[in-house]
C-alpha cells in the first residue's frame, strides 16, 4: 500500500511539474517574442538616427564647401583689385 501511495504522489508531482513546465515554456516564448520586438524597434530607431545624422553631415559638408568657394572667390576678387591698384600706381 505504501508503494501505491508513493507512486501516486510521484505521479502527482510529475504532473504538477509538467504543467509548470508548459506554463514556463509559454512565458519564455512570450519573453523571447517581446525581446525580438524590442530589438527590431531598437534597430529601426538606430537606422533612422543614423540616416538623419548622415543627412546632417552631408548638409554641413555642402554648406562648408559653398562657404569655401565663396571665400575663394572673394580672395580672388580682392587679389585682382590689388593688382589693378598696383598697376594704376605704377603708371
OpenMM code with the backbone's topology and positions (N, CA, C; nanometers):
from openmm import Vec3, app, unit

residues = "UNK UNK UNK UNK UNK UNK UNK UNK UNK UNK UNK UNK UNK UNK UNK UNK UNK UNK UNK UNK UNK UNK UNK UNK UNK UNK UNK UNK UNK UNK UNK UNK UNK UNK UNK UNK UNK UNK UNK UNK UNK UNK UNK UNK UNK UNK UNK UNK UNK UNK UNK UNK UNK UNK UNK UNK UNK UNK UNK UNK UNK UNK UNK UNK UNK UNK UNK UNK UNK UNK UNK UNK UNK UNK UNK UNK UNK UNK UNK UNK UNK UNK UNK UNK UNK UNK UNK UNK UNK UNK UNK".split()
positions = [
    Vec3(0.0807, -0.1181, 0.0000),
    Vec3(0.0000, 0.0000, 0.0000),
    Vec3(0.0860, 0.1259, 0.0000),
    Vec3(0.1948, 0.1182, 0.0730),
    Vec3(0.2833, 0.2335, 0.0771),
    Vec3(0.3378, 0.2632, -0.0621),
    Vec3(0.3653, 0.1574, -0.1375),
    Vec3(0.4197, 0.1762, -0.2714),
    Vec3(0.3165, 0.2430, -0.3612),
    Vec3(0.1907, 0.2084, -0.3476),
    Vec3(0.0856, 0.2696, -0.4294),
    Vec3(0.0720, 0.4177, -0.3947),
    Vec3(0.0740, 0.4517, -0.2699),
    Vec3(0.0633, 0.5917, -0.2271),
    Vec3(0.1862, 0.6704, -0.2741),
    Vec3(0.3029, 0.6084, -0.2598),
    Vec3(0.4247, 0.6734, -0.3056),
    Vec3(0.4234, 0.6941, -0.4574),
    Vec3(0.3757, 0.5943, -0.5314),
    Vec3(0.3649, 0.6057, -0.6765),
    Vec3(0.2661, 0.7149, -0.7143),
    Vec3(0.1544, 0.7252, -0.6426),
    Vec3(0.0542, 0.8290, -0.6688),
    Vec3(0.1124, 0.9670, -0.6408),
    Vec3(0.1881, 0.9799, -0.5340),
    Vec3(0.2499, 1.1080, -0.5003),
    Vec3(0.3510, 1.1489, -0.6068),
    Vec3(0.4293, 1.0525, -0.6513),
    Vec3(0.5276, 1.0799, -0.7568),
    Vec3(0.4573, 1.1203, -0.8855),
    Vec3(0.3490, 1.0494, -0.9202),
    Vec3(0.2734, 1.0822, -1.0409),
    Vec3(0.2134, 1.2214, -1.0315),
    Vec3(0.1593, 1.2552, -0.9159),
    Vec3(0.1017, 1.3886, -0.8963),
    Vec3(0.2096, 1.4958, -0.9086),
    Vec3(0.3236, 1.4700, -0.8484),
    Vec3(0.4344, 1.5656, -0.8584),
    Vec3(0.4803, 1.5814, -1.0025),
    Vec3(0.4901, 1.4699, -1.0728),
    Vec3(0.5326, 1.4746, -1.2127),
    Vec3(0.4344, 1.5536, -1.2970),
    Vec3(0.3045, 1.5341, -1.2741),
    Vec3(0.2030, 1.6099, -1.3483),
    Vec3(0.2112, 1.7586, -1.3143),
    Vec3(0.2339, 1.7879, -1.1889),
    Vec3(0.2487, 1.9282, -1.1481),
    Vec3(0.3677, 1.9933, -1.2149),
    Vec3(0.4794, 1.9218, -1.2194),
    Vec3(0.5980, 1.9752, -1.2861),
    Vec3(0.5755, 1.9916, -1.4362),
    Vec3(0.5055, 1.8971, -1.4950),
    Vec3(0.4777, 1.9057, -1.6386),
    Vec3(0.3923, 2.0278, -1.6686),
    Vec3(0.2900, 2.0516, -1.5855),
    Vec3(0.2048, 2.1688, -1.6059),
    Vec3(0.2841, 2.2963, -1.5838),
    Vec3(0.3677, 2.2958, -1.4844),
    Vec3(0.4522, 2.4122, -1.4568),
    Vec3(0.5470, 2.4372, -1.5730),
    Vec3(0.6029, 2.3334, -1.6265),
    Vec3(0.6957, 2.3468, -1.7373),
    Vec3(0.6278, 2.4051, -1.8598),
    Vec3(0.5038, 2.3660, -1.8864),
    Vec3(0.4306, 2.4190, -2.0020),
    Vec3(0.4070, 2.5683, -1.9843),
    Vec3(0.3687, 2.6072, -1.8643),
    Vec3(0.3471, 2.7492, -1.8366),
    Vec3(0.4784, 2.8254, -1.8497),
    Vec3(0.5826, 2.7691, -1.7960),
    Vec3(0.7131, 2.8330, -1.8045),
    Vec3(0.7583, 2.8444, -1.9493),
    Vec3(0.7344, 2.7413, -2.0262),
    Vec3(0.7726, 2.7432, -2.1672),
    Vec3(0.6961, 2.8516, -2.2422),
    Vec3(0.5676, 2.8626, -2.2146),
    Vec3(0.4853, 2.9654, -2.2793),
    Vec3(0.5351, 3.1049, -2.2421),
    Vec3(0.5636, 3.1239, -2.1141),
    Vec3(0.6127, 3.2542, -2.0700),
    Vec3(0.7496, 3.2854, -2.1312),
    Vec3(0.8321, 3.1834, -2.1428),
    Vec3(0.9631, 3.2034, -2.2042),
    Vec3(0.9481, 3.2422, -2.3510),
    Vec3(0.8573, 3.1774, -2.4224),
    Vec3(0.8336, 3.2113, -2.5633),
    Vec3(0.7829, 3.3540, -2.5766),
    Vec3(0.6925, 3.3929, -2.4848),
    Vec3(0.6400, 3.5294, -2.4879),
    Vec3(0.7511, 3.6308, -2.4592),
    Vec3(0.8392, 3.5962, -2.3674),
    Vec3(0.9518, 3.6846, -2.3361),
    Vec3(1.0446, 3.6989, -2.4555),
    Vec3(1.0731, 3.5880, -2.5215),
    Vec3(1.1590, 3.5918, -2.6404),
    Vec3(1.0938, 3.6757, -2.7501),
    Vec3(0.9642, 3.6590, -2.7703),
    Vec3(0.8935, 3.7386, -2.8714),
    Vec3(0.9001, 3.8874, -2.8383),
    Vec3(0.8820, 3.9204, -2.7098),
    Vec3(0.8881, 4.0611, -2.6688),
    Vec3(1.0287, 4.1169, -2.6891),
    Vec3(1.1295, 4.0358, -2.6564),
    Vec3(1.2674, 4.0810, -2.6759),
    Vec3(1.2975, 4.1014, -2.8233),
    Vec3(1.2451, 4.0139, -2.9082),
    Vec3(1.2653, 4.0281, -3.0529),
    Vec3(1.2009, 4.1566, -3.1039),
    Vec3(1.0794, 4.1847, -3.0550),
    Vec3(1.0111, 4.3076, -3.0962),
    Vec3(1.0888, 4.4301, -3.0500),
    Vec3(1.1408, 4.4251, -2.9269),
    Vec3(1.2208, 4.5365, -2.8760),
    Vec3(1.3477, 4.5559, -2.9578),
    Vec3(1.4125, 4.4456, -2.9950),
    Vec3(1.5346, 4.4541, -3.0754),
    Vec3(1.5044, 4.5109, -3.2139),
    Vec3(1.3923, 4.4696, -3.2725),
    Vec3(1.3533, 4.5234, -3.4032),
    Vec3(1.3290, 4.6736, -3.3938),
    Vec3(1.2576, 4.7152, -3.2893),
    Vec3(1.2283, 4.8575, -3.2718),
    Vec3(1.3569, 4.9364, -3.2504),
    Vec3(1.4474, 4.8821, -3.1706),
    Vec3(1.5744, 4.9499, -3.1464),
    Vec3(1.6555, 4.9601, -3.2755),
    Vec3(1.6540, 4.8533, -3.3555),
    Vec3(1.7253, 4.8550, -3.4829),
    Vec3(1.6700, 4.9605, -3.5770),
    Vec3(1.5377, 4.9724, -3.5808),
    Vec3(1.4756, 5.0731, -3.6665),
    Vec3(1.5103, 5.2138, -3.6184),
    Vec3(1.5135, 5.2328, -3.4867),
    Vec3(1.5489, 5.3635, -3.4316),
    Vec3(1.6927, 5.3992, -3.4652),
    Vec3(1.7820, 5.3023, -3.4516),
    Vec3(1.9233, 5.3257, -3.4846),
    Vec3(1.9373, 5.3587, -3.6328),
    Vec3(1.8665, 5.2842, -3.7156),
    Vec3(1.8735, 5.3086, -3.8603),
    Vec3(1.8250, 5.4488, -3.8946),
    Vec3(1.7125, 5.4901, -3.8355),
    Vec3(1.6581, 5.6228, -3.8632),
    Vec3(1.7524, 5.7319, -3.8132),
    Vec3(1.8081, 5.7127, -3.6942),
    Vec3(1.9001, 5.8112, -3.6372),
    Vec3(2.0264, 5.8215, -3.7205),
    Vec3(2.0764, 5.7082, -3.7664),
    Vec3(2.1968, 5.7076, -3.8495),
    Vec3(2.1724, 5.7791, -3.9814),
    Vec3(2.0579, 5.7525, -4.0426),
    Vec3(2.0249, 5.8187, -4.1689),
    Vec3(2.0125, 5.9693, -4.1491),
    Vec3(1.9498, 6.0095, -4.0395),
    Vec3(1.9348, 6.1522, -4.0113),
    Vec3(2.0717, 6.2174, -3.9884),
    Vec3(2.1576, 6.1494, -3.9142),
    Vec3(2.2919, 6.2024, -3.8886),
    Vec3(2.3715, 6.2133, -4.0188),
    Vec3(2.3587, 6.1131, -4.1050),
    Vec3(2.4290, 6.1175, -4.2333),
    Vec3(2.3798, 6.2353, -4.3175),
    Vec3(2.2501, 6.2596, -4.3170),
    Vec3(2.1951, 6.3736, -4.3915),
    Vec3(2.2450, 6.5055, -4.3338),
    Vec3(2.2520, 6.5138, -4.1997),
    Vec3(2.3020, 6.6358, -4.1361),
    Vec3(2.4485, 6.6603, -4.1716),
    Vec3(2.5279, 6.5538, -4.1719),
    Vec3(2.6704, 6.5673, -4.2064),
    Vec3(2.6857, 6.6101, -4.3519),
    Vec3(2.6053, 6.5500, -4.4395),
    Vec3(2.6119, 6.5872, -4.5809),
    Vec3(2.5737, 6.7334, -4.6005),
    Vec3(2.4701, 6.7789, -4.5321),
    Vec3(2.4273, 6.9187, -4.5439),
    Vec3(2.5355, 7.0128, -4.4921),
    Vec3(2.5984, 6.9764, -4.3806),
    Vec3(2.7053, 7.0602, -4.3245),
    Vec3(2.8250, 7.0644, -4.4187),
    Vec3(2.8570, 6.9516, -4.4798),
    Vec3(2.9693, 6.9476, -4.5748),
    Vec3(2.9391, 7.0329, -4.6974),
    Vec3(2.8159, 7.0258, -4.7476),
    Vec3(2.7773, 7.1085, -4.8627),
    Vec3(2.7875, 7.2566, -4.8281),
    Vec3(2.7410, 7.2927, -4.7086),
    Vec3(2.7463, 7.4326, -4.6661),
    Vec3(2.8914, 7.4794, -4.6517),
    Vec3(2.9757, 7.3931, -4.5963),
    Vec3(3.1173, 7.4289, -4.5819),
    Vec3(3.1831, 7.4458, -4.7179),
    Vec3(3.1491, 7.3595, -4.8127),
    Vec3(3.2055, 7.3695, -4.9474),
    Vec3(3.1599, 7.4983, -5.0144),
    Vec3(3.0324, 7.5318, -4.9993),
    Vec3(2.9816, 7.6563, -5.0576),
    Vec3(3.0517, 7.7776, -4.9975),
    Vec3(3.0728, 7.7748, -4.8659),
    Vec3(3.1420, 7.8852, -4.7983),
    Vec3(3.2861, 7.8956, -4.8476),
    Vec3(3.3504, 7.7826, -4.8658),
    Vec3(3.4890, 7.7826, -4.9138),
    Vec3(3.4971, 7.8409, -5.0546),
    Vec3(3.4033, 7.8040, -5.1405),
    Vec3(3.4021, 7.8580, -5.2772),
    Vec3(3.3800, 8.0087, -5.2740),
    Vec3(3.2871, 8.0532, -5.1908),
    Vec3(3.2586, 8.1967, -5.1797),
    Vec3(3.3818, 8.2713, -5.1287),
    Vec3(3.4456, 8.2164, -5.0280),
    Vec3(3.5655, 8.2800, -4.9723),
    Vec3(3.6777, 8.2848, -5.0757),
    Vec3(3.6954, 8.1771, -5.1495),
    Vec3(3.7975, 8.1728, -5.2539),
    Vec3(3.7696, 8.2773, -5.3609),
    Vec3(3.6426, 8.2905, -5.3990),
    Vec3(3.6051, 8.3924, -5.4981),
    Vec3(3.6339, 8.5324, -5.4453),
    Vec3(3.6029, 8.5564, -5.3182),
    Vec3(3.6275, 8.6883, -5.2594),
    Vec3(3.7776, 8.7184, -5.2544),
    Vec3(3.8585, 8.6170, -5.2213),
    Vec3(4.0041, 8.6370, -5.2179),
    Vec3(4.0557, 8.6669, -5.3587),
    Vec3(4.0038, 8.5947, -5.4581),
    Vec3(4.0446, 8.6185, -5.5969),
    Vec3(4.0075, 8.7590, -5.6417),
    Vec3(3.8861, 8.8023, -5.6071),
    Vec3(3.8431, 8.9384, -5.6431),
    Vec3(3.9311, 9.0433, -5.5750),
    Vec3(3.9641, 9.0197, -5.4482),
    Vec3(4.0498, 9.1146, -5.3755),
    Vec3(4.1892, 9.1177, -5.4361),
    Vec3(4.2408, 9.0034, -5.4775),
    Vec3(4.3737, 8.9986, -5.5397),
    Vec3(4.3736, 9.0733, -5.6719),
    Vec3(4.2666, 9.0542, -5.7510),
    Vec3(4.2574, 9.1270, -5.8781),
    Vec3(4.2505, 9.2770, -5.8546),
    Vec3(4.1735, 9.3174, -5.7532),
    Vec3(4.1636, 9.4600, -5.7230),
    Vec3(4.2983, 9.5146, -5.6768),
    Vec3(4.3698, 9.4394, -5.5972),
    Vec3(4.5014, 9.4834, -5.5509),
    Vec3(4.5979, 9.4941, -5.6686),
    Vec3(4.5925, 9.3994, -5.7612),
    Vec3(4.6794, 9.4043, -5.8787),
    Vec3(4.6468, 9.5243, -5.9632),
    Vec3(4.5185, 9.5546, -5.9762),
    Vec3(4.4781, 9.6714, -6.0550),
    Vec3(4.5280, 9.7996, -5.9889),
    Vec3(4.5214, 9.8034, -5.8545),
    Vec3(4.5724, 9.9221, -5.7812),
    Vec3(4.7224, 9.9376, -5.8018),
    Vec3(4.7942, 9.8266, -5.8003),
    Vec3(4.9396, 9.8321, -5.8195),
    Vec3(4.9710, 9.8811, -5.9602),
    Vec3(4.8979, 9.8301, -6.0608),
    Vec3(4.9203, 9.8757, -6.1980),
    Vec3(4.8911, 10.0235, -6.2127),
    Vec3(4.7820, 10.0663, -6.1510),
    Vec3(4.7450, 10.2081, -6.1597),
    Vec3(4.8482, 10.2942, -6.0937),
    Vec3(4.9020, 10.2478, -5.9828),
    Vec3(5.0049, 10.3264, -5.9103),
    Vec3(5.1356, 10.3273, -5.9890),
    Vec3(5.1622, 10.2229, -6.0641),
    Vec3(5.2861, 10.2153, -6.1414),
    Vec3(5.2805, 10.3065, -6.2616),
    Vec3(5.1672, 10.3419, -6.3102),
    Vec3(5.1550, 10.4255, -6.4309),
    Vec3(5.1755, 10.5682, -6.4042),
] * unit.nanometer
topology = app.Topology()
chain = topology.addChain("A")
for resn in residues:
    res = topology.addResidue(resn, chain)
    for name in ("N", "CA", "C"):
        topology.addAtom(name, app.Element.getBySymbol(name[0]), res)
